[in-house]
Amino acid sequence: MVTLMRFIGQPTRLGILGVSITTAILLAAPVASANVPLTQVSNDPYTDAQAQHQTQVGPDTFQFGNTIVSAFQTGRVFAGGASNIGWATSTNGGGSWTRGFLPGLTANSTPAGPYGQVSNPAVTFDLKHNVWLISSLGVRSSGQDVLTSRSTNGGLTWSNPVVTATGNLDKNWIVCDNIAASQFFGNCYTQYDALPFNDVRMRRSTDGGLTWGPALGTSDGVSGVGGQPVVRPNGTVIVPYFDTAFGDIGAFRSIDGGASWRASVGVSGSISHHTVAGGLREFPLPSAEIDGPGTVYVVWSDCRFRAGCSSNDILMAKSTSETTWAAPVRVPIDATSSGVDHFTPGIAVDRASAGGAARIGITYYYYPNANCSASTCQLNVGFISSTDGGSTWSAPTKVAGPMSLSWLPNTNQGRMFGDYISTSISADGVAYPVLPVATAPVSGSLRLSTFVPTGGLEITGGALAAQSSAAAARSAGLSANAQKSVVLR
């Protein structure tokens, strides 16, 4: 049985102010045998009737210097979104955490905001303007707006949100150019898609997220979801995303600071994806990161290495050229005959490392047995690392689980822990995934809160060799995996 850090006392509502949670007590919790202790960094304090409470899902993280900021949905609503967005900030490299909830979003916020629900938090830092930013999706009765909340004191308090884009929008993400030598230093970029056809759009801010420029598409008009922009040292922005027309991972770029966006290129070849059992909400969205010199790394779930597409592996592709990508490799978590199903990866790359010595950590969720049902599936969290740019890998570490699917909130697309997760590497080189971890319900009330591995996870590398695949060209027409429209809020 794993030992977890629990809050003292009952949860309380927190708006613009944060509260330290460094004071905690150790309690044994009914989460089965993980290999690492976990520290709870937030929980759901709300009671509004629309939501399934004591739930937190869909975390993102970002690290700069000694600060790590995470954001996550709090109080998941069946039809979409949540009661509010929670945040947890560490200013000492993961040693202790302060938590709170964003102001100005929903009726649960302090002060209250205009939106019924809110979803899709994503975090970044703008070095030039010394401001932390959380992008989120405010849900109205007639559409969804992309919002940006700002913190000018290191992620410890937050402003009411800036409206970044309005419409019927989905799956936002955010990044800033923090390279002082870049000619676009201080530019921030928000990506989202416009429904009903998942038309990908980009907006740029040059003033720390206070104002945002016009919505721009790519020169070839891509449609897709889940884009995660990263910035190279020369200021080029690369945006890996799931392409709903081709059914693959693609990427597009801007070389002029977001004034225009060039045509997309293929990254993955057509994705083969095993439908995860048990009615779990899951989609092969990419997770992207970048190392110091600008190699871009993208991971996603894919079954192409498994006979009969019987379960998913985590695949990784990388690019040093901006327009071409190496053939995907299989991250060797276990044998292709194992029957284990791996999905929803969150990659971290140490920005102080490079190329053949790049230090990579990947957190992922998995079923030990892919052939399970809603009543028998056991959800776990794993972690694996590389110290040579992904050529070889450590043995996997079990971080949390098993969790029964009935411990998770339900949505109109299945039981949910998050459409994405995230991992960041601290300044001292330790990986900090921020994770939804569930325990058994108490008196019918769910218990899905947000945790980090206590002290982080070491990036050790190892001798397990990545498995190569043949380079796969993007198909000239629509893939069998093409999606007419994807809505993930």
C-alpha positions in Angstrom: 0.0 0.0 0.0 1.4 3.4 -1.0 1.7 6.2 1.6 0.0 9.5 0.4 0.2 13.0 1.7 -3.2 14.2 2.8 -4.5 17.7 3.7 -5.3 18.5 7.3 -9.0 19.2 7.7 -11.7 19.7 5.2 -11.3 21.3 1.7 -12.1 25.0 1.5 -13.0 27.3 -1.4 -10.0 29.3 -2.6 -10.1 32.0 -5.2 -7.4 34.5 -6.1 -5.5 33.7 -2.8 -3.4 30.6 -2.4 -2.7 28.4 0.6 0.4 26.5 1.5 0.1 22.8 1.8 3.5 22.0 3.0 2.0 21.1 6.4 0.4 17.7 5.9 -0.1 14.4 7.7 0.8 11.0 6.4 -2.2 8.7 6.1 -2.4 5.2 4.5 -4.7 5.5 1.5 -6.4 2.6 -0.4 -4.3 3.0 -3.5 -2.5 -0.2 -4.2 1.1 -0.9 -4.5 2.9 1.9 -6.3 6.7 2.0 -6.2 6.9 5.7 -5.1 5.2 7.8 -2.4 2.8 10.5 -3.6 2.1 14.0 -2.3 -1.4 15.4 -2.7 -1.3 19.0 -4.0 -5.0 19.8 -4.5 -8.5 18.5 -4.2 -12.0 19.6 -5.1 -13.8 21.9 -2.6 -16.9 22.6 -4.5 -20.5 21.4 -4.1 -22.4 22.8 -7.1 -25.0 20.3 -8.3 -23.9 20.2 -11.9 -20.6 18.4 -11.2 -19.3 15.1 -9.9 -17.4 16.3 -6.9 -14.2 15.4 -5.2 -12.8 15.1 -8.8 -9.9 16.7 -10.6 -8.8 15.8 -14.2 -6.8 16.9 -17.1 -3.6 18.4 -15.6 -0.9 20.4 -17.4 2.5 21.6 -16.0 5.3 24.0 -16.9 8.7 24.6 -15.3 11.0 27.6 -15.4 13.9 27.9 -13.0 12.8 26.7 -9.6 9.1 27.2 -10.2 6.7 24.5 -11.4 3.1 25.5 -12.1 0.3 23.0 -12.7 -3.4 23.6 -13.6 -6.3 21.1 -13.8 -10.1 20.8 -14.0 -11.8 20.7 -10.7 -15.3 19.3 -10.3 -15.9 17.5 -13.6 -19.2 18.0 -15.4 -20.7 15.1 -17.4 -21.5 17.1 -20.5 -18.2 19.0 -20.5 -15.9 21.2 -18.5 -15.7 21.6 -14.8 -16.7 23.8 -11.9 -13.4 25.7 -11.9 -9.7 25.4 -12.8 -7.4 24.6 -9.9 -3.7 25.4 -9.7 -0.7 24.2 -7.7 2.6 26.0 -7.6 6.0 25.0 -6.3 8.7 27.7 -6.0 11.4 25.4 -4.7 11.6 22.8 -7.5 8.9 20.5 -6.2 9.8 20.5 -2.5 6.5 22.1 -1.4 3.4 23.3 -3.1 0.8 26.2 -2.8 -2.7 25.7 -4.2 -5.7 27.7 -5.2 -8.4 28.1 -7.8 -8.6 30.7 -10.7 -10.8 33.8 -10.2 -13.3 35.2 -12.6 -14.2 32.0 -14.6 -17.4 30.5 -13.2 -19.9 31.0 -10.4 -17.6 28.9 -8.2 -14.7 31.4 -8.7 -13.9 34.1 -6.3 -14.8 36.6 -7.6 -17.4 34.9 -9.8 -17.1 34.7 -13.5 -19.6 34.5 -16.4 -19.0 30.9 -17.6 -21.1 27.9 -16.7 -18.1 25.6 -16.8 -14.4 25.8 -17.7 -12.0 23.2 -19.2 -8.7 22.5 -20.9 -6.1 24.3 -18.7 -2.6 24.7 -20.2 0.3 26.5 -18.5 3.3 28.5 -19.7 5.8 31.2 -18.5 6.7 34.5 -20.3 10.3 35.4 -19.3 10.4 38.8 -21.0 7.3 40.0 -19.2 7.9 37.9 -16.0 4.3 36.5 -16.1 2.9 33.1 -15.7 -0.1 32.2 -17.9 -2.9 29.6 -17.7 -5.0 29.2 -20.8 -8.4 27.7 -20.3 -11.7 27.2 -22.2 -14.8 29.0 -20.8 -18.0 27.2 -21.7 -21.1 29.3 -22.4 -24.5 28.1 -23.4 -23.8 29.1 -27.0 -20.1 28.4 -27.4 -16.7 28.3 -25.8 -14.1 31.0 -25.4 -10.3 30.7 -25.0 -9.2 32.6 -21.9 -5.8 33.6 -20.4 -5.3 34.0 -16.7 -2.1 35.9 -15.6 0.2 35.8 -12.5 2.9 38.4 -12.0 4.1 37.0 -8.7 5.5 33.6 -9.6 2.2 31.7 -9.9 1.0 32.4 -6.4 -2.0 34.6 -7.2 -3.9 35.1 -10.5 -5.9 37.8 -12.2 -9.3 37.6 -13.8 -9.0 36.1 -17.2 -8.3 37.9 -20.5 -10.6 36.8 -23.3 -8.2 35.5 -26.0 -10.7 34.3 -28.6 -14.5 33.8 -28.8 -16.6 31.4 -30.7 -17.3 27.7 -30.7 -13.8 26.7 -29.8 -11.9 23.7 -28.3 -8.6 22.2 -27.2 -6.5 25.3 -26.5 -2.7 25.3 -25.7 -0.2 28.0 -25.0 3.6 28.6 -25.1 6.0 31.6 -25.0 9.3 32.4 -26.6 11.8 32.5 -23.6 15.0 32.6 -25.6 16.6 36.0 -25.0 18.6 35.7 -28.3 15.5 35.0 -30.3 14.2 37.9 -32.4 10.7 37.1 -31.2 11.7 36.9 -27.5 8.5 37.6 -25.4 6.0 36.5 -28.1 3.4 34.1 -26.7 1.3 31.8 -28.9 -2.1 30.2 -28.3 -3.4 27.3 -30.4 -7.0 26.1 -30.5 -9.5 24.6 -33.0 -12.8 26.1 -34.2 -15.8 23.8 -34.4 -17.5 22.1 -36.1 -14.6 21.1 -38.4 -11.6 21.4 -36.0 -10.1 24.3 -38.0 -6.8 25.0 -36.3 -6.2 28.6 -35.3 -3.2 30.5 -33.8 -3.1 33.8 -32.0 -0.1 35.8 -30.8 0.5 38.1 -27.9 3.5 40.5 -27.5 2.6 42.0 -24.2 2.5 39.1 -21.7 -1.0 37.9 -22.6 -2.8 41.2 -22.0 -3.9 41.4 -25.7 -4.0 38.9 -28.5 -3.8 39.4 -32.3 -6.1 38.0 -35.0 -6.8 34.3 -35.5 -4.7 32.8 -38.2 -4.8 29.4 -39.9 -2.1 27.6 -41.7 -1.4 28.1 -45.4 -2.9 24.7 -46.2 -5.9 25.1 -43.8 -5.3 22.2 -41.5 -7.9 20.7 -39.3 -7.1 19.0 -36.1 -7.0 18.9 -32.3 -4.6 18.8 -29.4 -1.8 21.0 -30.9 1.1 21.6 -28.5 3.3 24.5 -29.7 7.0 24.6 -28.8 9.6 27.2 -29.6 13.1 26.6 -31.0 16.1 28.8 -30.0 15.9 30.6 -33.4 12.3 31.7 -32.6 10.6 29.2 -35.0 7.4 27.9 -33.5 6.5 24.2 -34.2 3.1 22.9 -33.5 2.6 19.1 -33.4 -1.1 18.2 -33.5 -3.6 15.4 -34.3 -4.7 15.9 -37.8 -8.4 15.0 -38.1 -8.3 14.8 -41.9 -5.3 12.5 -42.2 -5.8 10.6 -39.0 -2.1 11.1 -38.0 0.2 13.4 -36.1 1.2 16.4 -38.2 3.2 19.5 -37.5 3.3 23.1 -38.8 5.5 26.1 -38.1 5.9 29.8 -38.1 9.3 31.4 -38.9 8.2 35.0 -38.6 7.0 35.2 -35.0 3.5 34.1 -35.6 2.7 36.6 -38.4 2.0 33.6 -40.7 1.9 29.8 -40.4 3.2 27.4 -43.0 1.8 24.2 -44.4 1.8 21.1 -42.3 4.0 18.0 -42.7 3.5 14.5 -41.5 5.1 13.2 -38.3 3.7 9.8 -37.5 2.4 8.2 -40.6 -1.2 7.0 -40.2 -1.9 6.2 -36.6 -3.0 2.7 -35.7 -4.9 3.0 -32.4 -6.4 0.3 -30.3 -9.7 1.4 -28.7 -9.0 1.4 -25.0 -11.3 -1.0 -23.1 -13.9 -0.3 -20.4 -15.5 2.8 -22.0 -12.6 5.0 -20.8 -12.4 8.4 -22.5 -9.1 8.3 -24.4 -7.8 9.7 -27.7 -4.3 9.5 -29.3 -3.4 13.2 -28.7 0.3 14.1 -29.0 2.5 15.4 -26.1 5.4 17.5 -27.3 8.6 19.0 -25.8 11.9 20.4 -26.9 15.5 20.2 -25.8 18.1 23.0 -25.4 19.3 23.2 -29.1 15.8 22.7 -30.5 15.2 19.0 -31.2 11.4 18.5 -30.9 10.1 15.3 -29.4 6.5 14.1 -29.8 4.9 11.0 -28.2 1.4 9.4 -28.6 -0.3 6.0 -28.2 -0.2 3.6 -31.2 -0.7 -0.1 -31.8 1.3 -0.6 -35.0 3.9 -2.8 -33.3 1.3 -5.2 -31.8 -0.1 -8.2 -33.6 -3.7 -7.5 -34.6 -3.5 -4.0 -33.0 -4.3 -5.8 -29.7 -3.0 -2.9 -27.4 -1.2 0.4 -27.6 2.5 1.3 -27.1 3.9 4.7 -26.6 5.6 5.9 -29.8 8.1 8.8 -30.1 9.2 10.8 -33.1 11.7 13.7 -33.2 12.9 16.4 -35.5 16.0 18.6 -35.8 15.1 20.1 -39.1 11.7 21.8 -38.5 10.2 20.1 -41.7 11.3 16.5 -41.6 10.8 13.9 -38.8 12.6 10.7 -38.0 10.6 7.4 -38.2 8.7 6.8 -35.0 10.2 4.4 -32.4 8.5 2.3 -29.9 9.3 3.1 -26.2 10.2 -0.3 -24.8 8.1 -0.4 -21.7 7.4 -4.1 -22.1 7.3 -6.8 -24.7 4.9 -6.5 -27.6 3.4 -9.8 -26.5 2.7 -8.4 -23.0 -1.0 -7.6 -23.4 -0.4 -4.3 -21.6 -2.3 -1.3 -23.0 -0.4 2.1 -22.7 -2.0 5.5 -23.4 -2.1 9.2 -22.7 1.6 9.9 -22.4 3.0 13.2 -21.0 6.6 13.8 -22.1 9.2 16.0 -20.4 12.6 16.9 -21.9 15.4 18.5 -19.8 16.1 21.8 -21.6 19.6 21.8 -20.2 20.3 18.6 -22.2 20.7 18.0 -25.9 20.7 15.5 -28.7 22.3 12.1 -28.0 22.5 13.1 -24.3 18.9 14.5 -24.0 17.3 13.5 -20.7 13.6 12.4 -21.3 10.9 11.4 -18.9 7.5 10.0 -20.0 4.6 9.5 -17.7 1.7 7.4 -19.0 -1.5 5.6 -18.0 -1.9 1.9 -18.6 -4.0 -1.3 -18.2 -1.9 -4.4 -17.2 -4.5 -6.4 -19.3 -5.9 -4.7 -22.4 -8.6 -7.3 -22.6 -10.7 -6.1 -19.8 -14.2 -4.6 -19.1 -15.7 -1.6 -17.3 -15.9 -3.7 -14.2 -12.4 -5.4 -14.4 -10.1 -2.8 -16.0 -7.4 -1.7 -13.7 -5.9 1.8 -14.4 -2.3 2.5 -13.4 0.3 5.2 -13.9 3.8 4.4 -15.1 7.0 6.3 -15.8 10.1 5.6 -18.0 13.2 7.6 -18.7 16.1 8.0 -21.1 19.4 9.8 -20.9 20.5 9.4 -24.5 17.8 11.1 -26.5 15.5 8.1 -26.6 17.8 5.4 -27.9 17.7 3.4 -24.7 15.4 3.5 -21.7 15.1 2.6 -18.1 12.9 -0.1 -16.7 9.4 1.3 -16.1 8.4 2.5 -12.7 4.8 2.0 -11.4 3.8 5.4 -10.0 0.1 4.8 -8.9 -2.7 2.4 -9.2 -4.5 0.2 -9.7 -7.7 2.2 -9.9 -11.1 0.9 -10.9 -12.9 2.8 -13.6 -15.9 3.3 -11.3 -13.7 5.6 -9.2 -13.5 8.1 -12.1 -16.1 10.8 -13.1 -18.3 9.9 -16.0 -18.6 12.1 -19.2 -20.6 11.9 -22.4 -17.5 10.2 -23.9 -16.8 7.8 -21.1 -15.0 7.7 -17.7 -12.3 10.3 -17.5 -9.0 11.1 -15.8 -7.9 13.6 -18.5 -7.5 13.9 -22.3 -3.9 14.7 -21.6 -1.4 14.6 -18.7 1.9 16.5 -18.2 5.4 16.0 -16.9 8.0 18.7 -16.2 11.7 18.4 -15.2 12.9 20.6 -12.4 16.0 22.7 -12.4 17.9 20.0 -10.6 16.9 17.4 -13.2 14.1 15.5 -11.5 10.8 14.7 -13.2 7.5 16.0 -11.7 4.4 14.6 -13.3 1.2 16.1 -11.8 -1.4 13.3 -11.8 -5.1 12.6 -11.2 -5.0 9.6 -8.8 -8.2 8.0 -7.5 -9.1 6.1 -4.3 -12.2 4.2 -3.6 -15.4 6.3 -3.3 -16.5 7.2 0.3 -20.3 7.0 0.9 -20.9 7.3 -2.8 -18.6 10.3 -3.2 -15.7 10.1 -5.7 -12.1 10.6 -4.5 -10.0 11.7 -7.5 -7.5 14.3 -6.5 -4.2 15.7 -7.8 -0.8 14.3 -6.7 2.9 14.5 -7.5 5.6 11.9 -6.7 7.2 13.0 -3.4 10.6 14.3 -4.3 10.0 13.7 -8.0 11.2 10.8 -10.2 14.8 10.3 -11.1 15.7 10.2 -14.8 18.1 7.3 -14.9 18.1 5.9 -18.4 18.9 2.2 -18.9 19.6 -0.5 -21.4 16.2 -1.2 -23.0 16.6 -0.3 -26.7 13.9 1.6 -28.5 12.3 -0.3 -31.3 12.5 1.3 -34.8 9.8 1.4 -37.5 10.0 2.1 -41.1 9.4 5.8 -42.1 5.8 6.3 -43.0 4.8 8.9 -45.5 1.6 10.9 -45.1 -1.2 9.5 -47.3 -2.3 11.6 -50.3 -5.9 11.3 -49.3 -8.1 10.9 -46.3 -7.0 8.2 -43.9 -9.2 5.4 -42.5 -8.5 7.1 -39.2 -9.8 10.5 -40.3 -12.4 12.1 -38.0 -15.3 14.3 -39.2 -15.3 16.3 -36.0 -13.6 15.9 -32.6 -14.9 17.7 -29.5 -12.8 17.2 -26.3 -13.8 19.7 -23.7 
